[in-house]
C-alpha cells in the first residue's frame, strides 16, 4: 500500500481503531501479561538485599502502555519484618511506585523489569545506639554475598524525603524535595547517582559514581567518586572505598565554603566572629577507617592565610569529636583563630546547643607571621587547645621587635562566665617600640629589655576594652632613655618651689643604664608601685596611679645623686608630685622637711 493510500481518511480511521483496540486489549490483558506478585518481589529485591523486606500496597495494580508499558502500585510500604515500630520497621512509604516492563519478555514468561519510579516516597534511615541500621539485618551484614545485595536497577525519585534518626550521634534531620536518579542497569556495569534535595533549608546536589558497585556491596574495595554541592558548601572525594563493617576510604578530598559564617549558621551555630566573607578551603589525602580519619598533605586556606600539615580526626559515637595535628601557616590572626575555636555564649551565658565548642582540639601551630593585634610575631610556634567553650594558645617561642617572646593566651566562654587571660614573657625586646605599637602615650622610657605581663578579664575577649583588664607587669631595661625629660632643667625648675608644666623641661632626654618598673592594672588604672631609673649621675624614682583611659595622673617622685657616682658636688634631693593628664603634666615641687617653717 502506497503512502498516499495509507493517508486516505478511511485508512487513517481503521489504523486509529486498530491502535485503540490494541491498547484496550493490552490494558485488559495487563494482569495476565505480568504477575503483580512477581513485580512486587522484584522491587523488594532491588530495594534491599540485606533484609527480608516486605512490600505491600493498597488496591489492585494499575497498568499503562504509553509512552511505555508500566505497572503501578498505590500507597506502597516497605517494611523490615524483624524490627518493631520503635526500631524503625518502616523502611519506605510512597504514594505511588511504578515499574517499567517489557511486553515481549512478559509474553515469554519473564517480567523483564526496567526502571522503578517512586512518587513522593519517604525513606526512613535509623541507626540504633549500637550503630545498626534498620536497612541492614545484623545477621547478614557480616556475611554479605552475591545473593544478599540489592539487585541492579535504575530508580527515579520524584518529590522524595529522607528521614534520618542517628542515635549514636544524636542527630535527627530531614532531607526533602528529593529529585534524581540512581542508574545501575546491570550487575557488571557502573553505578551513577544524582540526587537533588533540601537539607536544613538549603538546596544540595549529591553525585556519586562507582566503577564496581557489586564489589563494594559485597564487602570488597572499589573506586568511588562523590561530590556534595550547594551555594555555601562543596565537598569532593575521589578515591577507593570499602563498605564492609567499619567502612574504609582513601583518596583525595576537597572541602570548600565561600562563607564560613553561612556554613556555621546552617549547622545551627551562632558564631559572632565567623564573618560572611570568611572563605575556607581544605584539601588533602584522606584515609578514613570507621570513626577516625587522617588528612595528609593538607592545605588549609582561611581568613587570607594558608596552612599545610596533617590532621587527625575522631568522631566517636556519643563522645566529643577530636581533632589533632600540625599546621604550618604563612600568616595567622591568633585572636580571630581563638574566637572561632571558642564560640560566643547565648544570652543566658550558656553555649549554643550545637556549637563546635564540644570539639576536643589539640593542634601544634607554626607561622612565619602571627598577629596578636596590634603586635606581629615572627618565627611563631605554639600549641592550641580547645574544648567545650574554652580555648588556649601556648606560645612556645616567637620573635618580637628583635627579641623573643613566650606566653599563654586563654579564652573562656561561659564557664561559668566569659573571660580570658594573657601571660607574656619577653626577653631582649625593644620595649619602647612595643609601647608605641600598643599606642601608649606619655613620657615613657625607650630601650631594650625584658618584661613579664599577666592580664585577666571577665568580659568576652572580642568586646574587650582596656578598662576591663586586671593584672600585673614587671619591666627591666638594660639601657635606654626617657625622651622629653631634661633632668637638669627639671631640677632647676623644681628648686623654684613653684608648680610648672612638664613641657618646660622637655628639651632633652634622661639616659639610664638600668631601669625597673613594677605595678598592677585594675580596670583602667595602672598602679606603679616602683619605677627606678639609674642614670650615670642621677637616679629617678616615681610611683603612683596612672589612668590609661582618661583622667589625671597622681604620682610622687624624686631625683637624687646616684649612690657611688663620682661627683665633686653633692646636689640636694628633689622631691615632687605629678598631676594632670598625660599631655599636660604639672609638677609640684616638695620642700625638704628641714626647710619648712616652724609653727
Secondary structure, DSSP 8 states (H G I E B T S, - for coil): --HHHHTSHHHHHHHHHHHHHHHHHHHHHHHHHS-HHHHHHHHHHHH-SSS--EEEEEEEEEEE-SSS-EEEEEEEEEE-TTS-GGGT-EEEEEEEEEEEE-HHHHHTT---EEEEEEEEEEEEEEE-TT--BTTS-HHHHTT--GGGS---EEEEEEEEEEEEEETTTTEEEEEEEEEEEEEE-STTS-EEEEEEEEETTEEEEEEEEETTHHHHHTT-EEEEEEEEE-SS-EEEEEEEEE-STT-EEEEEEEEEES-HHHHHHHTT---TT--TT--EEEEEEEEEETTEEEEEEEEEEETTEEEEEEEEEE--TTS--EEEEEEEEEEEEHHHHHHHHS--B-TTS-B-TT-GGG-EEEEEEEEEEEEETTEEEEEEEEEEEEETTEEEEEEEEEEETTEEEEEEEEEESSSSS-EEEEEEEEEEEEHHHHHHHTT--SS-EEEEEEEEEEEEESS-GGG--GGG-EEEEEEEEEEEEEET--HHHHHHHHTTTS-EEGGGG-SSEEEESEEEEEEEEESSEEEEEEEEEE-SSEEEEEEEEEETTSS-EEEEEEEEE-TT---SS----EEEEEEE-GGG-EEEEE--GGGS---
